[in-house]
């Protein structure tokens, strides 16, 4: 089932302008591993992938095994550093169908260093370009925004 | 592509009131000085008014050669460094590069840059220095072109990047979407950004900022019959031989200090909308001593002056005259909550939640006690219940310099070095095309 770009597509920037970025690019493995993740094909048949920026590249930091749940994922995010992540979220729609969605989450805790926040915020477009076909982009800036009850309504809008 | 690794770069942010310059990679700007240029006037007559004559500047370029700190009286012109400002001078006419956030005087901008580069020991002819310059969201295309011309043709810098200051502020708080509320000296603005783009059409802006509040403080002092006496002169009178611009500048410094020491933004009870009484809740009962020794007692009216930038256009719940808060003739709002609200209202429905969840409060004018709480309250009152308003703030120091800090980090990133506009590229494309391709 294709993931619909619900609002990103509907909102081209009003005037064509060069986006301000940090120049950080995603490593090749990010794009290739993500297409396998979407199909849940080995070795990327995992629950989530967490990315970090290292040596001016966006790289895979951690992967969470299929049986991990949302809490395990949250525990894998560092307390005071930023990360990007894609998660395969399983939930039940309002009419009771079990379904799953891939969401992209950028984690920028307020406690992180300014430098880290700057790099991750400025490189977000680069990783979004590499992760083709993710329709749901979420941001979290503290633990309360990471709670599944907070995330779920945003995800459900796309079902 | 410009490979600027290992080369230190300079980051600059020119404000209406103060300029901030420093090296990329550092936490705070190395030099912060008032955005004012002093031109030494030479009087031919004794003390006669109107007989002042500016020493012939001989065109902009030669004027700028002397654009250093006014060390001696022999200097024809100079930027006022913080050290030169406290002393009494009778021979300085001041000019200001920016008025209300718009460049008025490019020669003055040039002087400011020259002064900053001098302070940072970027000597003339030190070629190849990359320069990150923060421009406001409303800077026109002509303004960026002119900046590029200045950087490459006048200062012979190695590379340039023109960043938008709201973007830098937003990035430095870890957000690429949100509404950046900048309370500056010359203007107050709400700039919505989405995924790293500034939504130019939705920018809300008012030319009322810190300086305007200073004027209100002045009016208050006047109503108390308190006049500012400077340098031992009779209060409120400008000596004939004192250039007016210089006097006004000094006067404003005092007013600003009064404002910064006494003012705050009172809180509102979220249940019944009653404004908390300042006298009850705060110990601002002290007196402020003006430079000539006059003591004025800070009262409620004075303390609440900055509230003018926070109250809704209808003036609800405050004892402020409607003329001060009503929107301008063009329907533009002057208060921050309405600016944010209008910007968000004009944006598409799907992005409103994201914008309201990331209201980034920045700028020196946001450092009044209670600013973020009040903005939170006013916005929450305005928007539908379904939206959650979250105000993002940094420490007051980081707020004052947020754009500079963002620029400093950006320019020091290894990966960023490929994004500079190099001199070679500039020469190849010319100012117009280069700016169009790279910085718009």
Interface residues (C-beta under 8 A of the other chain):
Chain A: X6 X7 X8 X10 X11 X13 X14 X15 X16 X17 X18 X19 X20 X21 X22 X23 X24 X25 X56 X82 X108 X109 X110 X112 X114 X115 X116 X117 X118 X119 X120 X121 X122 X124 X125 X139 X141
Chain B: X163 X164 X167 X170 X171 X172 X173 X174 X175 X176 X177 X194 X195 X196 X197 X198 X199 X200 X201 X348 X350 X351 X354 X357 X358 X392 X394 X398 X405 X406 X409 X410 X413 X414 X415 X416 X417 X418 X419 X437 X438 X439 X440
